């Protein structure tokens, strides 16, 4: 494995275990048996490491973006969100320290905002597909679109620390499912019978 990737993997591990503030580049370098000078050659500051990891996380999430076709269903939507939340958990330090890491970095904050705007557009396409495929009632997109997008974004940002505080005894999968269930509750008033049946495949409301 290339030195750059070794550094990123070690940094992710240290940031998740110790937190962004307490993890040091010295410890990261020592864990993979390179000099601190070698590390700073690749990543001059700890902030540079964080920025690359944040963009790496978003790139991983983007691998799940599928072509929205006639087979698009609530289950496909659920699987997409589940993968996203699984990746969020892999990079948990970003969310445990969100205000310090993202909001205090103008470039990273802008990157997250742009990404969020792109996901809102994607969500609208997904809702249109769910309506077209008879999973949600006709003309419910206007009511759902912005509301669901904002709630998903809010939960995506804050679910990791909330889970660590209130659900720490649960498994990672239980934590993910609990927070995904909050999102899908928003859909219940707008589901068709087909949508209700599809929802029961992965949630028992």
PAMARTI-858760 format. One record per residue (C-alpha): residue number from 1; residue in three letters; x, y, z. Coordinates in steps of 0.2 Angstrom, whole numbers. Layout:
PAMARTI-858760
<r><num>NUM</num><residuo>ala</residuo><x>X</x><y>Y</y><z>Z</z></r>
...
end
This chain:
PAMARTI-858760
<r><num>1</num><residuo>unk</residuo><x>0</x><y>0</y><z>0</z></r>
<r><num>2</num><residuo>unk</residuo><x>6</x><y>17</y><z>-4</z></r>
<r><num>3</num><residuo>unk</residuo><x>13</x><y>29</y><z>10</z></r>
<r><num>4</num><residuo>unk</residuo><x>-1</x><y>41</y><z>6</z></r>
<r><num>5</num><residuo>unk</residuo><x>-15</x><y>28</y><z>9</z></r>
<r><num>6</num><residuo>unk</residuo><x>-6</x><y>21</y><z>24</z></r>
<r><num>7</num><residuo>unk</residuo><x>-6</x><y>38</y><z>32</z></r>
<r><num>8</num><residuo>unk</residuo><x>-25</x><y>41</y><z>28</z></r>
<r><num>9</num><residuo>unk</residuo><x>-30</x><y>24</y><z>35</z></r>
<r><num>10</num><residuo>unk</residuo><x>-20</x><y>27</y><z>51</z></r>
<r><num>11</num><residuo>unk</residuo><x>-27</x><y>45</y><z>52</z></r>
<r><num>12</num><residuo>unk</residuo><x>-45</x><y>39</y><z>50</z></r>
<r><num>13</num><residuo>unk</residuo><x>-42</x><y>26</y><z>64</z></r>
<r><num>14</num><residuo>unk</residuo><x>-34</x><y>39</y><z>76</z></r>
<r><num>15</num><residuo>unk</residuo><x>-47</x><y>52</y><z>73</z></r>
<r><num>16</num><residuo>unk</residuo><x>-61</x><y>40</y><z>76</z></r>
<r><num>17</num><residuo>unk</residuo><x>-53</x><y>33</y><z>92</z></r>
<r><num>18</num><residuo>unk</residuo><x>-46</x><y>49</y><z>99</z></r>
<r><num>19</num><residuo>unk</residuo><x>-55</x><y>63</y><z>91</z></r>
<r><num>20</num><residuo>unk</residuo><x>-49</x><y>76</y><z>79</z></r>
<r><num>21</num><residuo>unk</residuo><x>-42</x><y>87</y><z>93</z></r>
<r><num>22</num><residuo>unk</residuo><x>-32</x><y>74</y><z>102</z></r>
<r><num>23</num><residuo>unk</residuo><x>-25</x><y>64</y><z>88</z></r>
<r><num>24</num><residuo>unk</residuo><x>-8</x><y>69</y><z>83</z></r>
<r><num>25</num><residuo>unk</residuo><x>2</x><y>68</y><z>67</z></r>
<r><num>26</num><residuo>unk</residuo><x>16</x><y>61</y><z>78</z></r>
<r><num>27</num><residuo>unk</residuo><x>6</x><y>46</y><z>83</z></r>
<r><num>28</num><residuo>unk</residuo><x>-1</x><y>44</y><z>66</z></r>
<r><num>29</num><residuo>unk</residuo><x>17</x><y>43</y><z>59</z></r>
<r><num>30</num><residuo>unk</residuo><x>23</x><y>32</y><z>72</z></r>
<r><num>31</num><residuo>unk</residuo><x>9</x><y>19</y><z>70</z></r>
<r><num>32</num><residuo>unk</residuo><x>14</x><y>16</y><z>52</z></r>
<r><num>33</num><residuo>unk</residuo><x>33</x><y>17</y><z>56</z></r>
<r><num>34</num><residuo>unk</residuo><x>37</x><y>33</y><z>45</z></r>
<r><num>35</num><residuo>unk</residuo><x>45</x><y>49</y><z>51</z></r>
<r><num>36</num><residuo>unk</residuo><x>34</x><y>64</y><z>55</z></r>
<r><num>37</num><residuo>unk</residuo><x>43</x><y>73</y><z>41</z></r>
<r><num>38</num><residuo>unk</residuo><x>38</x><y>60</y><z>29</z></r>
<r><num>39</num><residuo>unk</residuo><x>20</x><y>62</y><z>34</z></r>
<r><num>40</num><residuo>unk</residuo><x>20</x><y>81</y><z>32</z></r>
<r><num>41</num><residuo>unk</residuo><x>28</x><y>79</y><z>15</z></r>
<r><num>42</num><residuo>unk</residuo><x>11</x><y>71</y><z>10</z></r>
<r><num>43</num><residuo>unk</residuo><x>0</x><y>81</y><z>22</z></r>
<r><num>44</num><residuo>unk</residuo><x>8</x><y>97</y><z>28</z></r>
<r><num>45</num><residuo>unk</residuo><x>-6</x><y>99</y><z>42</z></r>
<r><num>46</num><residuo>unk</residuo><x>-18</x><y>89</y><z>51</z></r>
<r><num>47</num><residuo>unk</residuo><x>-32</x><y>99</y><z>43</z></r>
<r><num>48</num><residuo>unk</residuo><x>-25</x><y>93</y><z>26</z></r>
<r><num>49</num><residuo>unk</residuo><x>-28</x><y>75</y><z>32</z></r>
<r><num>50</num><residuo>unk</residuo><x>-46</x><y>79</y><z>37</z></r>
<r><num>51</num><residuo>unk</residuo><x>-50</x><y>88</y><z>21</z></r>
<r><num>52</num><residuo>unk</residuo><x>-44</x><y>73</y><z>11</z></r>
<r><num>53</num><residuo>unk</residuo><x>-54</x><y>61</y><z>22</z></r>
<r><num>54</num><residuo>unk</residuo><x>-70</x><y>71</y><z>21</z></r>
<r><num>55</num><residuo>unk</residuo><x>-69</x><y>71</y><z>2</z></r>
<r><num>56</num><residuo>unk</residuo><x>-64</x><y>53</y><z>2</z></r>
<r><num>57</num><residuo>unk</residuo><x>-80</x><y>49</y><z>12</z></r>
<r><num>58</num><residuo>unk</residuo><x>-91</x><y>59</y><z>0</z></r>
<r><num>59</num><residuo>unk</residuo><x>-83</x><y>49</y><z>-15</z></r>
<r><num>60</num><residuo>unk</residuo><x>-87</x><y>33</y><z>-6</z></r>
<r><num>61</num><residuo>unk</residuo><x>-105</x><y>38</y><z>-4</z></r>
<r><num>62</num><residuo>unk</residuo><x>-106</x><y>43</y><z>-22</z></r>
<r><num>63</num><residuo>unk</residuo><x>-102</x><y>26</y><z>-28</z></r>
<r><num>64</num><residuo>unk</residuo><x>-120</x><y>21</y><z>-23</z></r>
<r><num>65</num><residuo>unk</residuo><x>-128</x><y>33</y><z>-35</z></r>
<r><num>66</num><residuo>unk</residuo><x>-138</x><y>22</y><z>-47</z></r>
<r><num>67</num><residuo>unk</residuo><x>-147</x><y>25</y><z>-62</z></r>
<r><num>68</num><residuo>unk</residuo><x>-165</x><y>28</y><z>-57</z></r>
<r><num>69</num><residuo>unk</residuo><x>-176</x><y>17</y><z>-68</z></r>
<r><num>70</num><residuo>unk</residuo><x>-192</x><y>7</y><z>-68</z></r>
<r><num>71</num><residuo>unk</residuo><x>-186</x><y>-4</y><z>-54</z></r>
<r><num>72</num><residuo>unk</residuo><x>-183</x><y>10</y><z>-42</z></r>
<r><num>73</num><residuo>unk</residuo><x>-192</x><y>6</y><z>-26</z></r>
<r><num>74</num><residuo>unk</residuo><x>-193</x><y>11</y><z>-7</z></r>
<r><num>75</num><residuo>unk</residuo><x>-181</x><y>-4</y><z>-4</z></r>
<r><num>76</num><residuo>unk</residuo><x>-168</x><y>3</y><z>-16</z></r>
<r><num>77</num><residuo>unk</residuo><x>-170</x><y>20</y><z>-8</z></r>
<r><num>78</num><residuo>unk</residuo><x>-168</x><y>12</y><z>9</z></r>
<r><num>79</num><residuo>unk</residuo><x>-152</x><y>2</y><z>3</z></r>
<r><num>80</num><residuo>unk</residuo><x>-145</x><y>18</y><z>-4</z></r>
<r><num>81</num><residuo>unk</residuo><x>-147</x><y>27</y><z>13</z></r>
<r><num>82</num><residuo>unk</residuo><x>-141</x><y>13</y><z>23</z></r>
<r><num>83</num><residuo>unk</residuo><x>-125</x><y>12</y><z>13</z></r>
<r><num>84</num><residuo>unk</residuo><x>-123</x><y>31</y><z>16</z></r>
<r><num>85</num><residuo>unk</residuo><x>-126</x><y>29</y><z>34</z></r>
<r><num>86</num><residuo>unk</residuo><x>-113</x><y>15</y><z>35</z></r>
<r><num>87</num><residuo>unk</residuo><x>-100</x><y>26</y><z>27</z></r>
<r><num>88</num><residuo>unk</residuo><x>-105</x><y>40</y><z>39</z></r>
<r><num>89</num><residuo>unk</residuo><x>-101</x><y>29</y><z>53</z></r>
<r><num>90</num><residuo>unk</residuo><x>-84</x><y>24</y><z>46</z></r>
<r><num>91</num><residuo>unk</residuo><x>-79</x><y>42</y><z>46</z></r>
<r><num>92</num><residuo>unk</residuo><x>-88</x><y>46</y><z>63</z></r>
<r><num>93</num><residuo>unk</residuo><x>-75</x><y>58</y><z>69</z></r>
<r><num>94</num><residuo>unk</residuo><x>-82</x><y>71</y><z>56</z></r>
<r><num>95</num><residuo>unk</residuo><x>-99</x><y>71</y><z>64</z></r>
<r><num>96</num><residuo>unk</residuo><x>-93</x><y>70</y><z>82</z></r>
<r><num>97</num><residuo>unk</residuo><x>-84</x><y>86</y><z>79</z></r>
<r><num>98</num><residuo>unk</residuo><x>-94</x><y>93</y><z>65</z></r>
<r><num>99</num><residuo>unk</residuo><x>-95</x><y>111</y><z>70</z></r>
<r><num>100</num><residuo>unk</residuo><x>-76</x><y>112</y><z>74</z></r>
<r><num>101</num><residuo>unk</residuo><x>-71</x><y>103</y><z>58</z></r>
<r><num>102</num><residuo>unk</residuo><x>-83</x><y>108</y><z>44</z></r>
<r><num>103</num><residuo>unk</residuo><x>-91</x><y>124</y><z>50</z></r>
<r><num>104</num><residuo>unk</residuo><x>-74</x><y>132</y><z>54</z></r>
<r><num>105</num><residuo>unk</residuo><x>-66</x><y>127</y><z>37</z></r>
<r><num>106</num><residuo>unk</residuo><x>-73</x><y>138</y><z>23</z></r>
<r><num>107</num><residuo>unk</residuo><x>-67</x><y>127</y><z>9</z></r>
<r><num>108</num><residuo>unk</residuo><x>-74</x><y>111</y><z>17</z></r>
<r><num>109</num><residuo>unk</residuo><x>-90</x><y>120</y><z>22</z></r>
<r><num>110</num><residuo>unk</residuo><x>-93</x><y>125</y><z>4</z></r>
<r><num>111</num><residuo>unk</residuo><x>-89</x><y>108</y><z>-2</z></r>
<r><num>112</num><residuo>unk</residuo><x>-102</x><y>100</y><z>9</z></r>
<r><num>113</num><residuo>unk</residuo><x>-115</x><y>113</y><z>4</z></r>
<r><num>114</num><residuo>unk</residuo><x>-112</x><y>110</y><z>-14</z></r>
<r><num>115</num><residuo>unk</residuo><x>-113</x><y>91</y><z>-11</z></r>
<r><num>116</num><residuo>unk</residuo><x>-129</x><y>94</y><z>-1</z></r>
<r><num>117</num><residuo>unk</residuo><x>-137</x><y>104</y><z>-15</z></r>
<r><num>118</num><residuo>unk</residuo><x>-133</x><y>90</y><z>-28</z></r>
<r><num>119</num><residuo>unk</residuo><x>-141</x><y>77</y><z>-16</z></r>
<r><num>120</num><residuo>unk</residuo><x>-157</x><y>87</y><z>-15</z></r>
<r><num>121</num><residuo>unk</residuo><x>-158</x><y>87</y><z>-34</z></r>
<r><num>122</num><residuo>unk</residuo><x>-155</x><y>68</y><z>-34</z></r>
<r><num>123</num><residuo>unk</residuo><x>-168</x><y>66</y><z>-20</z></r>
<r><num>124</num><residuo>unk</residuo><x>-181</x><y>74</y><z>-31</z></r>
<r><num>125</num><residuo>unk</residuo><x>-177</x><y>62</y><z>-45</z></r>
<r><num>126</num><residuo>unk</residuo><x>-179</x><y>48</y><z>-33</z></r>
<r><num>127</num><residuo>unk</residuo><x>-196</x><y>55</y><z>-27</z></r>
<r><num>128</num><residuo>unk</residuo><x>-202</x><y>57</y><z>-45</z></r>
<r><num>129</num><residuo>unk</residuo><x>-197</x><y>39</y><z>-48</z></r>
<r><num>130</num><residuo>unk</residuo><x>-206</x><y>32</y><z>-32</z></r>
<r><num>131</num><residuo>unk</residuo><x>-222</x><y>42</y><z>-38</z></r>
<r><num>132</num><residuo>unk</residuo><x>-221</x><y>35</y><z>-56</z></r>
<r><num>133</num><residuo>unk</residuo><x>-218</x><y>18</y><z>-49</z></r>
<r><num>134</num><residuo>unk</residuo><x>-233</x><y>19</y><z>-38</z></r>
<r><num>135</num><residuo>unk</residuo><x>-225</x><y>19</y><z>-21</z></r>
<r><num>136</num><residuo>unk</residuo><x>-230</x><y>36</y><z>-16</z></r>
<r><num>137</num><residuo>unk</residuo><x>-247</x><y>45</y><z>-19</z></r>
<r><num>138</num><residuo>unk</residuo><x>-248</x><y>56</y><z>-34</z></r>
<r><num>139</num><residuo>unk</residuo><x>-244</x><y>74</y><z>-31</z></r>
<r><num>140</num><residuo>unk</residuo><x>-236</x><y>71</y><z>-15</z></r>
<r><num>141</num><residuo>unk</residuo><x>-218</x><y>76</y><z>-21</z></r>
<r><num>142</num><residuo>unk</residuo><x>-222</x><y>95</y><z>-18</z></r>
<r><num>143</num><residuo>unk</residuo><x>-226</x><y>91</y><z>0</z></r>
<r><num>144</num><residuo>unk</residuo><x>-211</x><y>79</y><z>2</z></r>
<r><num>145</num><residuo>unk</residuo><x>-197</x><y>86</y><z>-8</z></r>
<r><num>146</num><residuo>unk</residuo><x>-189</x><y>100</y><z>3</z></r>
<r><num>147</num><residuo>unk</residuo><x>-196</x><y>93</y><z>19</z></r>
<r><num>148</num><residuo>unk</residuo><x>-188</x><y>76</y><z>17</z></r>
<r><num>149</num><residuo>unk</residuo><x>-172</x><y>83</y><z>10</z></r>
<r><num>150</num><residuo>unk</residuo><x>-170</x><y>95</y><z>25</z></r>
<r><num>151</num><residuo>unk</residuo><x>-173</x><y>81</y><z>37</z></r>
<r><num>152</num><residuo>unk</residuo><x>-162</x><y>68</y><z>29</z></r>
<r><num>153</num><residuo>unk</residuo><x>-148</x><y>81</y><z>29</z></r>
<r><num>154</num><residuo>unk</residuo><x>-151</x><y>85</y><z>48</z></r>
<r><num>155</num><residuo>unk</residuo><x>-151</x><y>67</y><z>53</z></r>
<r><num>156</num><residuo>unk</residuo><x>-136</x><y>63</y><z>42</z></r>
<r><num>157</num><residuo>unk</residuo><x>-126</x><y>77</y><z>51</z></r>
<r><num>158</num><residuo>unk</residuo><x>-131</x><y>73</y><z>69</z></r>
<r><num>159</num><residuo>unk</residuo><x>-136</x><y>55</y><z>70</z></r>
<r><num>160</num><residuo>unk</residuo><x>-119</x><y>49</y><z>74</z></r>
<r><num>161</num><residuo>unk</residuo><x>-116</x><y>59</y><z>90</z></r>
<r><num>162</num><residuo>unk</residuo><x>-134</x><y>56</y><z>95</z></r>
<r><num>163</num><residuo>unk</residuo><x>-132</x><y>37</y><z>93</z></r>
<r><num>164</num><residuo>unk</residuo><x>-116</x><y>37</y><z>103</z></r>
<r><num>165</num><residuo>unk</residuo><x>-125</x><y>46</y><z>117</z></r>
<r><num>166</num><residuo>unk</residuo><x>-142</x><y>37</y><z>118</z></r>
<r><num>167</num><residuo>unk</residuo><x>-139</x><y>21</y><z>109</z></r>
<r><num>168</num><residuo>unk</residuo><x>-121</x><y>16</y><z>113</z></r>
<r><num>169</num><residuo>unk</residuo><x>-126</x><y>-1</y><z>119</z></r>
<r><num>170</num><residuo>unk</residuo><x>-134</x><y>-5</y><z>102</z></r>
<r><num>171</num><residuo>unk</residuo><x>-125</x><y>-13</y><z>87</z></r>
<r><num>172</num><residuo>unk</residuo><x>-120</x><y>-1</y><z>73</z></r>
<r><num>173</num><residuo>unk</residuo><x>-133</x><y>-9</y><z>62</z></r>
<r><num>174</num><residuo>unk</residuo><x>-146</x><y>-6</y><z>76</z></r>
<r><num>175</num><residuo>unk</residuo><x>-141</x><y>12</y><z>77</z></r>
<r><num>176</num><residuo>unk</residuo><x>-142</x><y>14</y><z>58</z></r>
<r><num>177</num><residuo>unk</residuo><x>-159</x><y>6</y><z>57</z></r>
<r><num>178</num><residuo>unk</residuo><x>-166</x><y>17</y><z>71</z></r>
<r><num>179</num><residuo>unk</residuo><x>-161</x><y>33</y><z>62</z></r>
<r><num>180</num><residuo>unk</residuo><x>-167</x><y>27</y><z>45</z></r>
<r><num>181</num><residuo>unk</residuo><x>-184</x><y>23</y><z>52</z></r>
<r><num>182</num><residuo>unk</residuo><x>-186</x><y>41</y><z>57</z></r>
<r><num>183</num><residuo>unk</residuo><x>-183</x><y>46</y><z>39</z></r>
<r><num>184</num><residuo>unk</residuo><x>-196</x><y>33</y><z>32</z></r>
<r><num>185</num><residuo>unk</residuo><x>-209</x><y>38</y><z>45</z></r>
<r><num>186</num><residuo>unk</residuo><x>-210</x><y>54</y><z>35</z></r>
<r><num>187</num><residuo>unk</residuo><x>-216</x><y>44</y><z>20</z></r>
<r><num>188</num><residuo>unk</residuo><x>-230</x><y>34</y><z>28</z></r>
<r><num>189</num><residuo>unk</residuo><x>-244</x><y>47</y><z>26</z></r>
<r><num>190</num><residuo>unk</residuo><x>-240</x><y>47</y><z>7</z></r>
<r><num>191</num><residuo>unk</residuo><x>-238</x><y>29</y><z>4</z></r>
<r><num>192</num><residuo>unk</residuo><x>-249</x><y>19</y><z>-8</z></r>
<r><num>193</num><residuo>unk</residuo><x>-254</x><y>1</y><z>-4</z></r>
<r><num>194</num><residuo>unk</residuo><x>-239</x><y>-5</y><z>-14</z></r>
<r><num>195</num><residuo>unk</residuo><x>-228</x><y>7</y><z>-5</z></r>
<r><num>196</num><residuo>unk</residuo><x>-234</x><y>1</y><z>12</z></r>
<r><num>197</num><residuo>unk</residuo><x>-231</x><y>-17</y><z>7</z></r>
<r><num>198</num><residuo>unk</residuo><x>-213</x><y>-13</y><z>1</z></r>
<r><num>199</num><residuo>unk</residuo><x>-210</x><y>-3</y><z>17</z></r>
<r><num>200</num><residuo>unk</residuo><x>-214</x><y>-19</y><z>27</z></r>
<r><num>201</num><residuo>unk</residuo><x>-200</x><y>-28</y><z>19</z></r>
<r><num>202</num><residuo>unk</residuo><x>-187</x><y>-18</y><z>30</z></r>
<r><num>203</num><residuo>unk</residuo><x>-197</x><y>-9</y><z>43</z></r>
<r><num>204</num><residuo>unk</residuo><x>-211</x><y>-15</y><z>55</z></r>
<r><num>205</num><residuo>unk</residuo><x>-221</x><y>1</y><z>59</z></r>
end
